[in-house]
Amino acid sequence: MNRRRGRTLALAAVAAALLAGCAPPAQNGDTVSLPAVVPAPASIEQAAGAPFRLSDSTRIEGEADAATALTALVEARTGLSPAANGGGPTVTVAIERGGPAESYRLVADEASVTITGADDAGLFYGVQTLGQLIARDGDDWIVPAVSIDDAPRFAYRGVMLDVARHFHSVETVKAYIDDAAGLKFNALHLHLSDDQGWRIELHSRPKLTELAAGSAVGGDAGGFYTRDDYREIVEHAASRHMIVVPEIDMPGHTHAVGLAYPELVEEPVIADHMREDGSELPESGKHYGGIAVGFSSLKIHDEATYDFAADVFGELAAMTPGPYLHLGGDEALGTPDEDFALFVSRVSGIIADLGKTPVAWHEAGDAPDLAEATVGQYWGFMRPTDGMDDKARGFVRNGGRLILSPADAIYLDMQYPTGPQLGLTWANGPTSVQRAYEWEPSTILADVDDSDILGVEAPLWSETIRTLDDIETMAFPRIAAAAEAGWSPATDASELRTWDSFRERVGSLGPLWTSLGIGFHPSDEIDWATE
Ligand code: ACM
């Protein structure tokens, strides 16, 4: 996790915003002062004794991957160079199987630090927690005496990156994986196709990248991942205990498909919102660089469409070790309802026949013949409108579970109330950090409880997002709120799950993020610690 980028932007931004000074230590209730960890752990107790002191002679021993990751993290945060053969007090990283998946225990005292993971992922998360615990003490670096027992609330904790509206390089995607893994996310959903461009090379359909990948929103340069690029992303994600969930959005959001295979798509139709805001109707066969939605559709009653879906998802299934393939299904405003239901049912069946679990945006949830156990992704508001909640419940009735992405809370591309001129506002934006934080997964959809919820995912659409700095500015710190919704106990089950606690804990992460080169937005809602 020793990051590759310069720190200039983050340091400049922080320097400008840090006049507020050091955040006090996180409070648990009114009485107990606890070290700050984000996402809040299931259980944390501060021990009475002296802290563990880090130095160049600190010995880090145990599981090789975890020891390497921890050494890099300590170096990035402190500049110290602990070593496997150091002669000083020891940090031990070990696996002790038997606990819940992805869980870990961390015990630190004056003499030693021990992180025990129930599996490799749990150990990795314990290492991330230790990175957050490292603090300055005069000229020294310490780990406070503490005991943490931690495990995730939800199995799926995702971030989504839209690489279609603007293309993002392999290096950028790998950096965002590192960023997200540090907050215990375990899934990267890549939105690989949209009206503006197709971003993944497929042997079965070469024209997609020859003819439909070259451009992006506003006529900016496009791009695509070769199969080797995709493999590199998948492998990098796996090294950070993340799966990749590839999305090919269908049957709408497919104008770019028509640049390559015009026989598969309908003529564009103008959607109501385009009439209202004066957007021009996109032209068949010509690149689309605007940001309207809902005007394109694959042909529903043509078998060639399903041959296409079988080719595309067949190749993706072979390239993707994770269990999920996402078929999109949102905003197919130009596709008649019955056709839409027929389409998503058939394509979910194609994916299920490939041995993968289909995922679809919530609109697909009431299709009568959806493949059993298809996962739904809810992207409505925290208070559902227009029957979106009922569509989402359709997945549960069909034996599936839900990923929650409430757009007015954790769409990370929504503008901040004060900050950079980036992002959109349509999802009740601007979206403050406090709004991103103050929601509880089990209360978003009536009759949907934890057992129906696979997890939480924070999408980042890229109509206005061009660079890694843009991504990190929009994501951080709000991504930490999504991490807490996905990992931490429910809001009524932990004293740490309050906005006041979160804002203090997240404020103390500023120096760590800076040392990792993460260009976060120094929101004025938070008192950022300087060191
Ligand atoms: C979406 O935001 N259209 C899923």
Boltz pocket constraint, residues with backbone or C-beta under 6 A from the ligand:
constraints:
  - pocket:
      binder: B
      contacts: [[A, 330], [A, 331], [A, 361], [A, 379]]
      max_distance: 6.0
